[in-house]
Amino acid sequence: MRGIVGGILLVAATVAGAQETKFVKDAAHSEINFVAESRLLDAHGYWEKWDADIAFNPKDWDKSTVKLVIDANSVNTRVAMRDKHLRSKDFFNVDSFPQITFVSKIVNRVGDTKLNLTGDLTIRGVTKPVTIPATIVFWDDQSQTGRVKGQFTIARSEYGISFNSRMNPIAEDVAVAFNITFRAAAPMGSK
């Protein structure tokens, strides 16, 4: 009897572990961008360095999780002087707050390909709850590869980014867009 119970527990543990497959971003096919509107010219930017810790369950999306960690110092708007200013205390203050993070708390499937990612977004040491609408562009069971994309808006002053210029006023709302292609992480010890 103990052998049967032990066998059932082992199978149950194996099945439970299989549901929480870890995934990594495909760096060549993933990006996080933003657009900050201003009077003279909108600033289109992205972050060069960031990572994603994803657990995706293709059979039950609600059991999925995501954590994004962005190197705030890697902000790039293709204008060196503006990027230096964005790293300063006026904006991201990267010396004191080197990371921007998003940690999901709830993942809700709301349609065939639609989901909401609800979690904590931290910028400049300020954490706020956000709900981000997203779309699963594709999921391939055979290759264990998928892509998720979405966009949302943040009010920058809520995160302590309130700098403005009389000559070139910057809009309060900043649009953020992401495209993340993810694939199953290689098992530990494999090449």
Secondary structure, 3 states (H helix, E strand, C coil): CHHHHHHHHHHHHHHHHHHCEEEEECHHHCEEEEEEEECCCCEEEEECCEEEEEEECCCCHHHCEEEEEEEHHHEECCCHHHHHHHHCCCCCCCCCCCEEEEEEEEEEECCCCEEEEEEEEEECCEEEEEEEEEEEEEEECCCCEEEEEEEEEEEHHHHCCCCCCCCCCEEEEEEEEEEEEEEECCCCCCC
